[in-house]
Amino acid sequence: MVADCTGYDEYIEHEKNALVVKIGDVKAAQKAVRLLMDNQAVRKKLMKSGIATAKKWTWERSVDFLEKALRKEPVEIFYNENQPRVYDYNQVMLECQNKILLRAAKEQRKQVLLIEQKTKEIEQQKQVIARQQDELKFIQGSKFWRAREKYEKLKRGIKSFK
């Protein structure tokens, strides 16, 4: 599996001897890896074709091409109007940056929603605590509570004499 960029134009062919994915396309890369893991027939086909391609592209062959070119002899041409492709590095990087920014914005939005949810839960807990404090003040202001406090003081006083 390779990223879709220049440099391999002469020998890589998508789905013949490799799987080519767009630069920065993580989902496509995951899909390609999954295909290679799950599909033995595709994996074997690409391996066989890849090995055959690699055998054709030796250093010796490359030197022969260079020597022919230096002698101004005809050489096999691998290029056509579509190959090698024009590779706009800035455009590709801009696309990658945009994808990263979109992912970051989505993650930030998730975090904001989580914070809003937690803030709401905290406010609800504050309301529960405020109601409980009001109930406690009401109870502490009752005749029963005052009588209980006097009883507790009396009880402590009796224990201190023992």
N, C-alpha and C positions, 0 to 999 in steps of 0.2 A: 504494500500500500504506500502510495506517495502523495504528496501534496501537489496541487495543480500549479506548477510554476515552470519557468524555463530551465533548461539545463539537461533535460532528459528527452527532449523533443525527438531526437533521432532514433531512440530505441524503445521508449515506453509507449505501449498502446493499451488504452483502457480496456479492461476485461479480456485482453488477449494475453498479456504477460504481467499485468499489474492491475491494481484497482487505484484509480486516481480520484482524489477528493479535493474539493475546493479548500483553499487555505482558510483556516479559521473555522471551518464547518465541523465542529466537534461531533454533532449528531451523525453526520455522514461518515466521519472517521470511525465512530463507535459501530455504526451499521456495517461498514466494511470489515472491521475486525470481527464482528459477530458472524458475518457471512463466512469469513475464512475459518473461524472456529467451528461453525455448525455444518458447513457444506464441504465434505471431503472431496467431491468431484470438482468443484470450483477450485479448491485449494490445490489439488493435484494438477489440474489444467494450467493454472497460473505458474506453479512451480516448474512444470515441464517446459512451458513456453519461456519462462524467465531464464532457466538454465540454457536453453537453446539460444536465446538472445545474448546472454552473457558470453557464451562460447564464440559468437560472431564478433563481439566487440573486445578484441584483445589489444594489448599494447603494440604487438607486432603489426596488426592491421592498421592501427592508428598511425604508427611511424610510416608505414607504406603510403598511406594517404598524404601525410605531410611531405614525404619525399616527392611524390607525384606532383603535388601542388607546387613545390619549390622548383621542380623541373618544368612546370607549366604543362604537365601531361593531364589528360582528362581523368577525372575521378568520379566515382559513384556519388551522385547527389541525393541527399536525403530530404532536401527541402522542396517545398512547393509554396503556393501563395498563402497557405495556412500555417506552414511550419518553417522556421520556428515561429511560434506565436509571439506577438508583441505583448510583453509583460509590463504592465503599468504598476510598478512597485508602490507608488504613492496611493493609487486607487485601491489596491489590495489592502494596504495598511489602513487606509481610511475605513474600508469595510470591516476589517477586524476590530478597529477601535470602536466603531459604531456598535458592533455586536457586544463588545465588552461593556460599553456604556449602557446599552439596553439591559444587559443582565444585571449590572450594578444598580440601575434604576429600579428594576423589578425587585431586587433583594432589598434595596432601601425602602421601597413601598411596603414590603412585607414587614420590615422592622418597624416602620411607622404604625402600621395596623396593629402589630403586637403591642407596641407602647401604648397606643390608644386603648386597646383592650385592657391592658394591665392598669392603666390610669382609671378606667371606668370601674374595674374591680376594686381598686384602692378606695375610690370615692364611695362605693357601696359599703365597703367595710367601715369607712369613717362614719357613715350614716348609722350603721348597726351599732357601732361603739357609742355614738352620741345618744341613740335611743336607750342603750343599756345604762349610760351614765345618768340620763334623766330618770330612768326607773330606779336606779340606786339612790339618787337624791330624794326621790319621792318616798322610797322605803325608809331611808335614814331620817326623814322628817316625820315619820308616823309615830303615834303614841306607842305602838308595839316596840319599835326600834329603840325609843328612848327608855322604855321600861327594861328592855333587854340589856342596854348599856349599863343601867343602874344595877341590874342583877349581876352582870359580869364583874363590875367594880367590887360589889359586895362579896362575890365569890373569891376574887383575888385577895381581898382584904382578909377573909377568913383563912385562906391558905397561908398567908404570910404569918399568921399567929401560930401556926402548928409547928 
